[in-house]
Amino acid sequence: MWKTFTLLLTCFICLMIFQGKAQSNKLPFTDGGNKIVKLYPNPATSRINFELQHANNDEVYDLIVFNFLGKRVDQIKNVSARTTVELDNYYSGIYIFQLRDRQGTLIESGKFNVVK
């Protein structure tokens, strides 16, 4: 059973990495290969801040958060240039975020750590 879990987890991580790279050529804005989303503090305890660097203020984004097993735990709609996520309902662990535009196109993904 442990081998199956490890294999599934590895496949999930690879899928997240390849999906981000496959759509990186379709980004509506880039910053010379730099990240668009700046998040802090990381690791976080009670809240985490997401800042969109050089974002188009007319564009609307969704921030989707998954736990490390791939289960969606949060979705924040209409993300602004600066968004704070309260971590009261989050357990300690690593989380993966995706920033998507209204058409569902992946803009950026990354990870953060919650420590309680």
Contacts in CASP RR format, 6 or more apart in sequence:
PFRMAT RR
TARGET T0000
AUTHOR 0000-0000-0000
METHOD contacts of the structure
MODEL  1
MWKTFTLLLTCFICLMIFQGKAQSNKLPFTDGGNKIVKLYPNPATSRINF
ELQHANNDEVYDLIVFNFLGKRVDQIKNVSARTTVELDNYYSGIYIFQLR
DRQGTLIESGKFNVVK
9 68 0 8 1.000
9 69 0 8 1.000
12 69 0 8 1.000
12 70 0 8 1.000
16 96 0 8 1.000
16 109 0 8 1.000
19 106 0 8 1.000
19 109 0 8 1.000
20 106 0 8 1.000
20 108 0 8 1.000
20 109 0 8 1.000
23 105 0 8 1.000
23 106 0 8 1.000
26 105 0 8 1.000
27 36 0 8 1.000
27 107 0 8 1.000
27 108 0 8 1.000
28 56 0 8 1.000
28 59 0 8 1.000
28 101 0 8 1.000
28 107 0 8 1.000
29 36 0 8 1.000
29 54 0 8 1.000
29 55 0 8 1.000
29 56 0 8 1.000
30 36 0 8 1.000
31 53 0 8 1.000
31 54 0 8 1.000
34 53 0 8 1.000
35 53 0 8 1.000
35 108 0 8 1.000
36 52 0 8 1.000
36 53 0 8 1.000
36 54 0 8 1.000
36 55 0 8 1.000
36 99 0 8 1.000
36 107 0 8 1.000
36 108 0 8 1.000
37 50 0 8 1.000
37 51 0 8 1.000
37 52 0 8 1.000
37 53 0 8 1.000
37 97 0 8 1.000
37 99 0 8 1.000
37 108 0 8 1.000
37 110 0 8 1.000
38 50 0 8 1.000
38 51 0 8 1.000
38 53 0 8 1.000
39 48 0 8 1.000
39 49 0 8 1.000
39 50 0 8 1.000
39 51 0 8 1.000
39 97 0 8 1.000
39 112 0 8 1.000
40 48 0 8 1.000
40 49 0 8 1.000
40 51 0 8 1.000
41 48 0 8 1.000
41 49 0 8 1.000
42 48 0 8 1.000
42 112 0 8 1.000
42 113 0 8 1.000
43 112 0 8 1.000
43 113 0 8 1.000
43 114 0 8 1.000
43 115 0 8 1.000
44 87 0 8 1.000
44 112 0 8 1.000
44 113 0 8 1.000
44 114 0 8 1.000
44 115 0 8 1.000
45 87 0 8 1.000
45 114 0 8 1.000
45 115 0 8 1.000
45 116 0 8 1.000
46 86 0 8 1.000
46 87 0 8 1.000
46 88 0 8 1.000
47 84 0 8 1.000
47 85 0 8 1.000
47 86 0 8 1.000
47 87 0 8 1.000
48 84 0 8 1.000
48 85 0 8 1.000
48 87 0 8 1.000
48 112 0 8 1.000
48 114 0 8 1.000
49 82 0 8 1.000
49 83 0 8 1.000
49 84 0 8 1.000
49 85 0 8 1.000
50 63 0 8 1.000
50 79 0 8 1.000
50 82 0 8 1.000
50 83 0 8 1.000
50 84 0 8 1.000
50 85 0 8 1.000
50 97 0 8 1.000
51 81 0 8 1.000
51 82 0 8 1.000
51 83 0 8 1.000
52 61 0 8 1.000
52 79 0 8 1.000
52 80 0 8 1.000
52 81 0 8 1.000
52 82 0 8 1.000
52 99 0 8 1.000
55 61 0 8 1.000
55 81 0 8 1.000
57 81 0 8 1.000
59 101 0 8 1.000
59 102 0 8 1.000
60 78 0 8 1.000
60 79 0 8 1.000
60 101 0 8 1.000
60 102 0 8 1.000
61 78 0 8 1.000
61 79 0 8 1.000
61 99 0 8 1.000
61 100 0 8 1.000
61 101 0 8 1.000
61 102 0 8 1.000
61 107 0 8 1.000
62 75 0 8 1.000
62 76 0 8 1.000
62 77 0 8 1.000
62 78 0 8 1.000
62 79 0 8 1.000
62 99 0 8 1.000
62 100 0 8 1.000
62 101 0 8 1.000
62 102 0 8 1.000
62 104 0 8 1.000
63 74 0 8 1.000
63 75 0 8 1.000
63 76 0 8 1.000
63 79 0 8 1.000
63 83 0 8 1.000
63 85 0 8 1.000
63 97 0 8 1.000
63 98 0 8 1.000
63 99 0 8 1.000
64 72 0 8 1.000
64 74 0 8 1.000
64 75 0 8 1.000
64 76 0 8 1.000
64 97 0 8 1.000
64 98 0 8 1.000
64 100 0 8 1.000
65 72 0 8 1.000
65 73 0 8 1.000
65 74 0 8 1.000
65 75 0 8 1.000
65 76 0 8 1.000
65 85 0 8 1.000
65 95 0 8 1.000
65 96 0 8 1.000
65 97 0 8 1.000
66 72 0 8 1.000
66 73 0 8 1.000
66 95 0 8 1.000
66 96 0 8 1.000
66 97 0 8 1.000
66 98 0 8 1.000
67 73 0 8 1.000
67 91 0 8 1.000
67 93 0 8 1.000
67 95 0 8 1.000
67 96 0 8 1.000
68 93 0 8 1.000
68 94 0 8 1.000
68 95 0 8 1.000
68 96 0 8 1.000
70 96 0 8 1.000
73 89 0 8 1.000
73 90 0 8 1.000
73 95 0 8 1.000
74 85 0 8 1.000
74 90 0 8 1.000
76 83 0 8 1.000
76 85 0 8 1.000
79 99 0 8 1.000
87 114 0 8 1.000
87 116 0 8 1.000
90 114 0 8 1.000
91 114 0 8 1.000
91 116 0 8 1.000
92 114 0 8 1.000
92 115 0 8 1.000
92 116 0 8 1.000
93 113 0 8 1.000
93 114 0 8 1.000
93 115 0 8 1.000
94 111 0 8 1.000
94 112 0 8 1.000
94 113 0 8 1.000
94 114 0 8 1.000
95 111 0 8 1.000
95 112 0 8 1.000
95 113 0 8 1.000
95 114 0 8 1.000
96 109 0 8 1.000
96 110 0 8 1.000
96 111 0 8 1.000
97 109 0 8 1.000
97 110 0 8 1.000
97 111 0 8 1.000
97 112 0 8 1.000
98 106 0 8 1.000
98 108 0 8 1.000
98 109 0 8 1.000
98 110 0 8 1.000
99 106 0 8 1.000
99 107 0 8 1.000
99 108 0 8 1.000
99 109 0 8 1.000
100 106 0 8 1.000
100 107 0 8 1.000
101 107 0 8 1.000
END
